[in-house]
Amino acid sequence: MSRLSDGDVDRPASRTRPVDGTHPSGHHELISADGVRLSAVHHEAVRRSEGTRDLVFVVAHGFTGSWRRPKVAAVMATLRGLGGVIGFDFRGHGASRGRSTVGNLEVLDLDAAVAWARALGYRRVATIGFSMGGSVAVRHAALYGGVDAVVSVSSPARWYYRGTPPMRRLHLAIEHTLGRLVARAVLRTRVSPVDWNPIPEAPRDLAGRIAPVPLLVVHGDRDAYFPVDHAQEIFDAANDPKELWIEPGLGHAENAVAPELVARIGVWARDSVR
């Protein structure tokens, strides 16, 4: 999606811990493998057997998102009917520190959240990512593993895509100083000015490494950012078990998904990890 980064990932061992325990707001701080402090939150399942933690969904938001945003919070609330939920802010977003690398080093952030899920005692972990978060979920599963199911919603398959007006505007925002200032002031998103060097492998280049972990690729036929060929490329590159859902009328990412679709995704993940 972008060329901005502090360098590619060399897979350092993940480490995560609550920095100051539970804050008054109910959120935790995690530390990524490269030392970035991340804002995160955990919600128990609405219904669970006493003392057991079976399945947790780790929700990875899109660019400019946050676990506090209403659309992301709505996704998490729906998933709580099926399991525990962890939300977090990617670096450079919301209450997290650091600067966004727009899908590259963010795999370390997701890895910290997955490690926290394991530390909380969950037996099964499903990652669900939207847009940038969807690309991160695919890349994380291929590079790190440690998850039991992966869902990628509205993800780009390849980098540098400028084929739609929203993506051309996005590249202007992240590749130019003025655009980054606007993103910081208006969207509370702090973007790194450093170019990718080397260029990280794109989701379609890594999808084949995910199996045997189940992969679900979800995309809308009215996505204004990425056309459905992005979803098809990720799906084609992946090995079984995998599924592709092209949703009629669906727009882009967490801002477009309805509770019914989120519930279907959650049921797919629950059934896939059994």
C-alpha positions in Angstrom: 0.0 0.0 0.0 2.9 2.3 0.7 6.6 2.7 0.4 7.1 4.0 3.9 8.9 2.1 6.6 11.8 1.9 9.0 13.1 -1.2 7.1 11.8 -4.7 6.6 11.1 -7.2 9.4 13.7 -9.8 10.3 11.5 -11.7 12.7 12.8 -10.8 16.1 11.3 -12.8 18.9 8.1 -11.3 20.1 7.7 -10.0 23.6 4.7 -8.5 25.2 3.6 -7.5 28.7 1.2 -5.0 30.3 3.4 -2.0 31.1 1.4 -0.6 34.0 -1.2 -3.2 34.5 -4.8 -2.3 33.7 -5.4 1.4 33.3 -8.5 3.2 34.6 -9.9 3.1 31.1 -9.6 -0.7 31.1 -6.9 -0.8 28.4 -3.4 -2.3 28.6 -0.1 -1.3 27.1 1.8 -3.9 25.2 5.4 -3.6 24.0 6.3 -4.8 20.4 9.4 -6.7 19.7 11.1 -3.5 18.6 10.0 -1.6 21.7 7.0 0.3 20.6 4.3 0.9 23.3 0.9 -0.2 22.0 -2.6 0.6 23.4 -4.7 -2.6 23.7 -7.9 -3.8 25.3 -9.3 -7.2 26.1 -13.0 -8.2 26.5 -14.2 -11.5 27.8 -16.7 -13.5 25.8 -20.3 -12.7 26.6 -20.9 -16.3 27.5 -18.1 -18.6 28.7 -17.6 -21.4 31.1 -16.1 -20.3 34.4 -12.4 -20.4 34.3 -12.0 -21.3 30.7 -10.7 -19.2 27.8 -11.2 -21.1 24.5 -11.3 -18.8 21.5 -10.2 -15.2 21.1 -10.5 -12.9 18.1 -7.6 -10.4 17.7 -9.0 -7.5 15.6 -6.5 -5.5 13.5 -8.0 -2.2 12.3 -7.4 -0.4 9.0 -5.2 2.7 8.3 -6.3 5.6 10.5 -8.3 3.3 12.7 -8.3 2.5 16.4 -9.9 0.0 18.8 -11.8 3.0 20.2 -13.4 4.0 16.9 -17.1 3.2 16.9 -17.0 1.0 13.8 -14.1 -1.1 15.2 -15.8 -1.2 18.6 -19.0 -2.5 16.9 -17.0 -5.3 15.2 -15.5 -6.3 18.6 -18.9 -6.2 20.3 -20.4 -8.6 17.8 -17.5 -11.0 18.0 -17.9 -11.1 21.8 -20.9 -13.3 21.3 -18.6 -16.0 20.0 -15.4 -15.6 22.0 -13.1 -13.2 23.7 -11.9 -10.2 21.8 -8.6 -8.3 21.8 -8.3 -4.9 20.1 -5.3 -2.7 19.8 -4.0 0.4 18.1 -1.3 -0.1 15.5 1.9 2.0 15.9 1.3 5.6 15.0 -2.5 5.2 15.6 -4.7 6.3 18.4 -3.0 6.0 21.8 -0.1 3.8 20.6 3.4 5.3 20.3 5.7 5.2 17.2 4.9 5.9 13.6 2.9 4.0 11.1 4.8 2.1 8.4 1.5 1.3 6.6 1.7 -2.5 6.8 5.3 -3.4 7.2 6.5 -3.3 10.9 2.9 -3.6 12.0 3.3 -7.3 11.9 5.3 -6.8 15.2 2.3 -5.1 16.7 -0.1 -7.9 15.8 2.4 -10.4 17.1 2.4 -8.6 20.4 -1.4 -8.8 20.6 -1.3 -12.5 19.7 1.3 -13.2 22.3 -0.9 -11.3 24.9 -3.8 -13.6 23.9 -1.7 -16.6 24.7 -0.5 -15.1 27.9 -4.2 -14.6 28.9 -4.6 -18.4 28.5 -6.6 -18.6 25.3 -6.2 -22.0 23.5 -7.2 -20.8 20.1 -6.5 -17.4 18.4 -8.1 -16.1 15.2 -6.8 -12.9 13.7 -9.3 -10.7 11.8 -7.8 -7.7 9.9 -9.4 -5.0 7.9 -7.7 -3.2 4.9 -4.2 -2.5 6.1 -4.9 -4.8 9.1 -6.0 -7.5 6.6 -2.6 -7.3 4.9 -0.9 -7.4 8.2 -2.9 -10.5 9.3 -1.8 -12.3 6.1 1.8 -11.3 6.5 1.9 -12.1 10.2 0.5 -15.6 9.8 3.1 -16.3 7.1 6.1 -14.8 8.9 5.3 -15.7 12.5 2.5 -18.2 12.7 1.1 -18.9 16.2 -2.5 -18.4 15.1 -5.3 -20.9 14.4 -7.3 -19.0 11.8 -6.8 -15.9 9.7 -9.4 -13.5 8.2 -8.4 -10.8 5.8 -11.1 -8.2 4.9 -10.7 -5.6 2.1 -7.0 -6.2 2.0 -4.6 -5.0 -0.8 -2.8 -7.9 -2.5 0.1 -5.8 -3.7 1.9 -2.6 -2.9 1.9 0.8 -4.6 -1.7 0.4 -6.0 -3.0 3.7 -7.3 -5.8 2.5 -9.5 -8.7 4.2 -7.6 -9.2 7.9 -6.5 -9.1 7.0 -2.7 -5.8 5.2 -3.1 -4.3 8.1 -5.1 -5.4 10.5 -2.3 -4.0 8.1 0.3 -0.6 8.0 -1.4 -0.5 11.8 -1.4 -1.2 11.8 2.3 1.5 9.4 3.3 4.3 10.2 0.8 4.4 14.0 1.3 5.2 16.1 4.3 2.0 18.2 4.1 -0.1 15.1 3.8 1.5 13.5 6.8 0.9 16.7 8.8 -2.8 16.6 7.9 -3.0 12.9 8.8 -1.4 13.6 12.2 -3.6 16.6 12.9 -7.0 15.4 11.5 -6.8 11.6 11.7 -4.5 11.2 14.7 -2.3 9.0 12.5 1.4 9.5 12.6 3.2 8.2 9.5 6.9 7.5 9.1 8.7 9.6 6.5 11.2 6.8 5.9 11.0 4.8 2.7 10.7 1.0 2.6 14.2 -0.4 2.3 14.0 -3.2 1.4 10.5 -3.5 0.1 8.6 -6.1 2.2 6.9 -9.0 0.6 3.3 -8.2 -0.3 0.3 -10.3 1.0 0.0 -12.2 -2.3 3.6 -13.1 -2.1 3.3 -14.6 1.4 -0.2 -16.1 1.3 1.1 -19.5 0.2 3.0 -19.8 3.5 0.0 -19.7 5.8 -1.4 -23.2 5.4 -2.3 -25.4 7.1 -3.9 -22.5 9.1 -7.3 -21.8 7.6 -7.6 -18.5 5.6 -10.7 -16.6 4.8 -10.5 -13.7 2.3 -13.5 -11.3 2.3 -14.0 -8.5 -0.2 -16.8 -6.3 -1.3 -17.8 -5.8 -4.9 -18.3 -2.1 -4.2 -14.9 -1.5 -2.5 -13.8 2.0 -3.6 -10.2 1.4 -2.6 -9.2 -2.0 -3.9 -11.1 -3.9 -6.6 -12.0 -7.6 -6.1 -8.9 -8.8 -8.1 -6.8 -8.0 -5.0 -8.8 -10.6 -3.0 -8.6 -13.1 -5.9 -4.8 -12.7 -6.0 -4.5 -13.5 -2.3 -6.9 -16.4 -2.5 -5.2 -17.9 -5.6 -1.7 -17.6 -4.0 -2.9 -19.4 -0.8 -3.0 -23.1 -0.2 -5.9 -25.0 1.3 -7.7 -24.7 3.6 -9.0 -21.4 2.3 -12.2 -19.6 1.3 -13.1 -16.5 -0.7 -16.2 -14.5 0.0 -17.0 -11.7 -2.5 -19.8 -9.9 -0.8 -22.4 -8.1 -3.0 -22.9 -4.5 -2.1 -20.1 -4.4 0.4 -17.8 -1.3 0.6 -14.5 -1.0 2.3 -13.3 -2.6 5.5 -14.7 -2.0 9.0 -16.6 1.1 8.0 -18.7 -1.0 5.7 -19.3 -4.4 7.4 -22.6 -5.0 9.0 -23.1 -7.1 12.2 -24.5 -10.0 10.2 -21.3 -10.3 8.1 -19.1 -9.9 11.2 -21.1 -12.7 12.9 -20.7 -14.9 9.8 -17.0 -14.3 9.9 -16.8 -15.1 13.6 -18.7 -18.4 13.1 -16.4 -19.3 10.2 -13.4 -18.7 12.4 -14.9 -20.6 15.3 -15.8 -23.6 13.2 -12.5 -23.6 11.3 -10.4 -23.9 14.5 -12.3 -26.8 15.9 
